[in-house]
Amino acid sequence: MKIPFGTAAVNAVLGYAVVFFGLLLLMCVVVIMGRVMLSRKGAKTPAHTSAPAAPAAPAPQPAPKVAVEIPEAPGSAGELKLYNVPDKEAAMIMAIVANELQVPLNTLRFKSIKEIL
């Protein structure tokens, strides 16, 4: 069975259009779901409450900082930089690493902990 060139061309163009339209819809769904998940992750209140937040009172001016050198705790290995990681999660990560390595926690030195998405 022979199909005329014009009909074959129209069928091919419509087929490609359907595929690209489906890909476009899929891309839109993925982008929307990503934004929804990011907004939920950053929200401090549950998503089902929509009460307007009360206006915040003006914060008092902080007192000038005085440079005081705080001695490090025994067994401490310096500063730890946290990037988008709460203190509790950082402590759990350090404890897990020490447990897996089977060494005391105060013998390890963590320079920074960063959440990778």
Rosetta constraint file for C-alpha pairs under 8 A:
AtomPair CA 3 CA 7 HARMONIC 6.70 0.50
AtomPair CA 3 CA 8 HARMONIC 6.41 0.50
AtomPair CA 4 CA 8 HARMONIC 6.33 0.50
AtomPair CA 5 CA 9 HARMONIC 6.09 0.50
AtomPair CA 6 CA 10 HARMONIC 6.22 0.50
AtomPair CA 7 CA 11 HARMONIC 6.12 0.50
AtomPair CA 8 CA 12 HARMONIC 6.11 0.50
AtomPair CA 9 CA 13 HARMONIC 6.14 0.50
AtomPair CA 10 CA 14 HARMONIC 6.07 0.50
AtomPair CA 11 CA 15 HARMONIC 6.04 0.50
AtomPair CA 12 CA 16 HARMONIC 6.20 0.50
AtomPair CA 13 CA 17 HARMONIC 6.09 0.50
AtomPair CA 14 CA 18 HARMONIC 6.16 0.50
AtomPair CA 15 CA 19 HARMONIC 6.36 0.50
AtomPair CA 16 CA 20 HARMONIC 6.17 0.50
AtomPair CA 17 CA 21 HARMONIC 5.95 0.50
AtomPair CA 18 CA 22 HARMONIC 6.14 0.50
AtomPair CA 19 CA 23 HARMONIC 6.27 0.50
AtomPair CA 20 CA 24 HARMONIC 6.06 0.50
AtomPair CA 21 CA 25 HARMONIC 6.23 0.50
AtomPair CA 22 CA 26 HARMONIC 6.18 0.50
AtomPair CA 23 CA 27 HARMONIC 6.11 0.50
AtomPair CA 24 CA 28 HARMONIC 6.25 0.50
AtomPair CA 25 CA 29 HARMONIC 6.27 0.50
AtomPair CA 26 CA 30 HARMONIC 6.27 0.50
AtomPair CA 27 CA 31 HARMONIC 6.20 0.50
AtomPair CA 28 CA 32 HARMONIC 6.09 0.50
AtomPair CA 29 CA 33 HARMONIC 6.07 0.50
AtomPair CA 30 CA 34 HARMONIC 6.09 0.50
AtomPair CA 31 CA 35 HARMONIC 6.30 0.50
AtomPair CA 32 CA 36 HARMONIC 6.21 0.50
AtomPair CA 33 CA 37 HARMONIC 6.14 0.50
AtomPair CA 34 CA 38 HARMONIC 6.15 0.50
AtomPair CA 35 CA 39 HARMONIC 6.06 0.50
AtomPair CA 36 CA 40 HARMONIC 6.18 0.50
AtomPair CA 37 CA 41 HARMONIC 6.04 0.50
AtomPair CA 38 CA 42 HARMONIC 6.21 0.50
AtomPair CA 39 CA 43 HARMONIC 6.11 0.50
AtomPair CA 40 CA 47 HARMONIC 6.90 0.50
AtomPair CA 43 CA 47 HARMONIC 7.51 0.50
AtomPair CA 45 CA 49 HARMONIC 7.18 0.50
AtomPair CA 72 CA 76 HARMONIC 6.10 0.50
AtomPair CA 72 CA 78 HARMONIC 7.37 0.50
AtomPair CA 75 CA 106 HARMONIC 5.21 0.50
AtomPair CA 75 CA 107 HARMONIC 7.32 0.50
AtomPair CA 76 CA 106 HARMONIC 6.40 0.50
AtomPair CA 77 CA 106 HARMONIC 7.59 0.50
AtomPair CA 77 CA 108 HARMONIC 7.65 0.50
AtomPair CA 77 CA 109 HARMONIC 5.60 0.50
AtomPair CA 77 CA 110 HARMONIC 7.83 0.50
AtomPair CA 78 CA 109 HARMONIC 7.77 0.50
AtomPair CA 79 CA 111 HARMONIC 6.85 0.50
AtomPair CA 80 CA 110 HARMONIC 6.20 0.50
AtomPair CA 80 CA 111 HARMONIC 5.06 0.50
AtomPair CA 80 CA 112 HARMONIC 5.26 0.50
AtomPair CA 80 CA 113 HARMONIC 7.62 0.50
AtomPair CA 81 CA 111 HARMONIC 6.32 0.50
AtomPair CA 81 CA 112 HARMONIC 4.40 0.50
AtomPair CA 81 CA 113 HARMONIC 6.41 0.50
AtomPair CA 82 CA 86 HARMONIC 7.66 0.50
AtomPair CA 82 CA 87 HARMONIC 7.95 0.50
AtomPair CA 82 CA 90 HARMONIC 7.67 0.50
AtomPair CA 82 CA 112 HARMONIC 5.65 0.50
AtomPair CA 82 CA 113 HARMONIC 5.04 0.50
AtomPair CA 82 CA 114 HARMONIC 6.12 0.50
AtomPair CA 83 CA 112 HARMONIC 7.53 0.50
AtomPair CA 83 CA 113 HARMONIC 6.19 0.50
AtomPair CA 83 CA 114 HARMONIC 4.68 0.50
AtomPair CA 83 CA 115 HARMONIC 6.66 0.50
AtomPair CA 84 CA 114 HARMONIC 6.53 0.50
AtomPair CA 84 CA 115 HARMONIC 6.23 0.50
AtomPair CA 85 CA 89 HARMONIC 6.49 0.50
AtomPair CA 85 CA 90 HARMONIC 6.42 0.50
AtomPair CA 85 CA 113 HARMONIC 7.16 0.50
AtomPair CA 85 CA 114 HARMONIC 6.52 0.50
AtomPair CA 85 CA 115 HARMONIC 6.26 0.50
AtomPair CA 86 CA 90 HARMONIC 6.33 0.50
AtomPair CA 87 CA 91 HARMONIC 6.18 0.50
AtomPair CA 88 CA 92 HARMONIC 6.33 0.50
AtomPair CA 89 CA 93 HARMONIC 6.15 0.50
AtomPair CA 90 CA 94 HARMONIC 6.22 0.50
AtomPair CA 90 CA 113 HARMONIC 6.91 0.50
AtomPair CA 91 CA 95 HARMONIC 6.16 0.50
AtomPair CA 92 CA 96 HARMONIC 6.10 0.50
AtomPair CA 93 CA 97 HARMONIC 6.21 0.50
AtomPair CA 94 CA 98 HARMONIC 6.20 0.50
AtomPair CA 94 CA 105 HARMONIC 7.35 0.50
AtomPair CA 94 CA 110 HARMONIC 7.87 0.50
AtomPair CA 95 CA 99 HARMONIC 6.08 0.50
AtomPair CA 95 CA 105 HARMONIC 6.74 0.50
AtomPair CA 96 CA 100 HARMONIC 6.08 0.50
AtomPair CA 97 CA 101 HARMONIC 6.11 0.50
AtomPair CA 98 CA 102 HARMONIC 5.80 0.50
AtomPair CA 98 CA 103 HARMONIC 5.49 0.50
AtomPair CA 98 CA 104 HARMONIC 6.19 0.50
AtomPair CA 98 CA 105 HARMONIC 5.31 0.50
AtomPair CA 98 CA 108 HARMONIC 7.44 0.50
AtomPair CA 99 CA 103 HARMONIC 6.69 0.50
AtomPair CA 99 CA 104 HARMONIC 7.89 0.50
AtomPair CA 103 CA 107 HARMONIC 7.05 0.50
AtomPair CA 103 CA 108 HARMONIC 7.94 0.50
AtomPair CA 104 CA 108 HARMONIC 7.38 0.50
